[in-house]
């Protein structure tokens, strides 16, 4: 007896093969004439064929088959089978064509930034957050750069493509240019979770390549991109090959060690998108680059470290083990008290074109020196500090000696957390404790007097308050605690920054709000004031004073030079006038506070390096004025 299912499969195969052959040899003779009407097919109304054969109705015995019904049903099944194999039968001629593909290369960023180019070094491939696979693009805009990342893809002329990508984080744009017709783009504002952007474009008659791009917005938060898709006809460039497991890293070496951390570096592996660092056989860190600092170590202890490379295909064998021994703990002791009127300056632990300084070179007018910046680890809330070789220190001990010398001269040296490109997540009890423990360990290790909170990517006031109180309990009453919120963060007492400042008011030294990279804002009188004026400084400071902060906790933060920020630079005389207006009621603009605040703390600048670049004009003018306030 004949198996009806097997017979029909053979029949379908014969029909499909015949159709493809006849299409190429005798297109005018295929398909053969069918009756104009036929009984309904068993597949009509069924969902599209997706590679799983739908159940077939039982066939009658062969000599009773109604050929009219069978041919109509078989033609539809053959078409479904052709689609499942990547062929499309077009029109009456039945021409076979390849199915549409994703013509973007390295679309999931599984091979680093291969095939992509990002402006001003703004993009990097990270292991978190990712939507799929092991890597995603993380691009960080700056004041004069929108972090644009581009790729040129091969396309087919006069064809339509669907462009899509998944984005997360700050403002994110997706577009295509050079299409030969109408260039397209789409965007979304900040998104806490992954969101898909989609648009379409049609290529011109002579267009064989198109540039696709993503970018953020100037001076806003970093954005993430994953799973880019340019879906349409293959333009000759093909699509991504499947990744292969990377080779084991080589060249692993231990660098700087402290009493609680060890820095490691190794050679890059060509097709790796990330690396896993192992301590004594247990996973200690996951990073996207070729270096890492493992923290949370015990003092005066030897550890064995290994590293493995990863990508979407899997994880490589581990490298050869390298030993590293941590240093003994030192206790630097408390620092000096902050003066009644103080000047704060941020010292750059990196080279961005400003004058490179060692800590010993920081101008004597500065009373609080904020070392910029701490680094985050893979453990939420945990901090570490990596001295940048670009600064020129021969050793960590040399840097520690400079910290001690500044303290001996009556200066407070604190560690700044955050900055434009840095972020530390403190959103749970565990991360709050990790912050406090690691920050205190760094204070002990390097001699820092305290911390500065410069988190610019959102904070949780509940858990940041817990973290700061735990740190204060460890460090004692001599701890220096400063903050540097943006103007938008202090417009009302309901913002997370303002709530944090009020919650730690009893241990808070000063809030040096950043009166730059801002634009116009509301003053305490409800009027709008433009950036760069005396009124802007005094009317916004008034919000903090009326909101509950003490005058001794208010500082005016401005750039040290025109190159120190994207916008908001003011002449030092404007800073002096604003301080006089708040402290003495003189030098005011159109806004005059209802009372004077003679205990106003002072001023802050970004940065001591940009100040030095401009010949120390800012500190030489503002420093003496601050110190001579009543």
Secondary structure as GFF3:
##gff-version 3
##sequence-region A 1 630
A	DSSP	alpha_helix	4	25	.	.	.	ID=ss1
A	DSSP	three_ten_helix	27	29	.	.	.	ID=ss2
A	DSSP	three_ten_helix	62	64	.	.	.	ID=ss3
A	DSSP	alpha_helix	67	84	.	.	.	ID=ss4
A	DSSP	beta_strand	87	90	.	.	.	ID=ss5
A	DSSP	beta_strand	95	98	.	.	.	ID=ss6
A	DSSP	beta_strand	101	102	.	.	.	ID=ss7
A	DSSP	beta_strand	117	118	.	.	.	ID=ss8
A	DSSP	three_ten_helix	119	121	.	.	.	ID=ss9
A	DSSP	beta_strand	123	126	.	.	.	ID=ss10
A	DSSP	beta_strand	136	139	.	.	.	ID=ss11
A	DSSP	beta_strand	149	154	.	.	.	ID=ss12
A	DSSP	beta_strand	160	169	.	.	.	ID=ss13
A	DSSP	beta_strand	172	177	.	.	.	ID=ss14
A	DSSP	beta_strand	184	188	.	.	.	ID=ss15
A	DSSP	beta_strand	191	202	.	.	.	ID=ss16
A	DSSP	beta_strand	209	215	.	.	.	ID=ss17
A	DSSP	beta_strand	223	232	.	.	.	ID=ss18
A	DSSP	beta_strand	253	257	.	.	.	ID=ss19
A	DSSP	beta_strand	262	265	.	.	.	ID=ss20
A	DSSP	beta_strand	274	279	.	.	.	ID=ss21
A	DSSP	beta_strand	282	287	.	.	.	ID=ss22
A	DSSP	beta_strand	291	294	.	.	.	ID=ss23
A	DSSP	beta_strand	302	311	.	.	.	ID=ss24
A	DSSP	beta_strand	314	315	.	.	.	ID=ss25
A	DSSP	beta_strand	322	325	.	.	.	ID=ss26
A	DSSP	beta_strand	342	348	.	.	.	ID=ss27
A	DSSP	three_ten_helix	359	361	.	.	.	ID=ss28
A	DSSP	beta_strand	368	372	.	.	.	ID=ss29
A	DSSP	beta_strand	375	376	.	.	.	ID=ss30
A	DSSP	beta_strand	383	384	.	.	.	ID=ss31
A	DSSP	three_ten_helix	389	391	.	.	.	ID=ss32
A	DSSP	alpha_helix	396	408	.	.	.	ID=ss33
A	DSSP	beta_strand	412	419	.	.	.	ID=ss34
A	DSSP	alpha_helix	429	446	.	.	.	ID=ss35
A	DSSP	beta_strand	450	455	.	.	.	ID=ss36
A	DSSP	alpha_helix	461	475	.	.	.	ID=ss37
A	DSSP	beta_strand	480	483	.	.	.	ID=ss38
A	DSSP	three_ten_helix	487	490	.	.	.	ID=ss39
A	DSSP	alpha_helix	496	503	.	.	.	ID=ss40
A	DSSP	three_ten_helix	505	507	.	.	.	ID=ss41
A	DSSP	beta_strand	510	514	.	.	.	ID=ss42
A	DSSP	beta_strand	521	522	.	.	.	ID=ss43
A	DSSP	beta_strand	528	529	.	.	.	ID=ss44
A	DSSP	alpha_helix	534	547	.	.	.	ID=ss45
A	DSSP	three_ten_helix	551	553	.	.	.	ID=ss46
A	DSSP	beta_strand	554	559	.	.	.	ID=ss47
A	DSSP	three_ten_helix	562	564	.	.	.	ID=ss48
A	DSSP	alpha_helix	572	584	.	.	.	ID=ss49
A	DSSP	beta_strand	602	606	.	.	.	ID=ss50
A	DSSP	alpha_helix	608	613	.	.	.	ID=ss51
A	DSSP	alpha_helix	617	627	.	.	.	ID=ss52
###
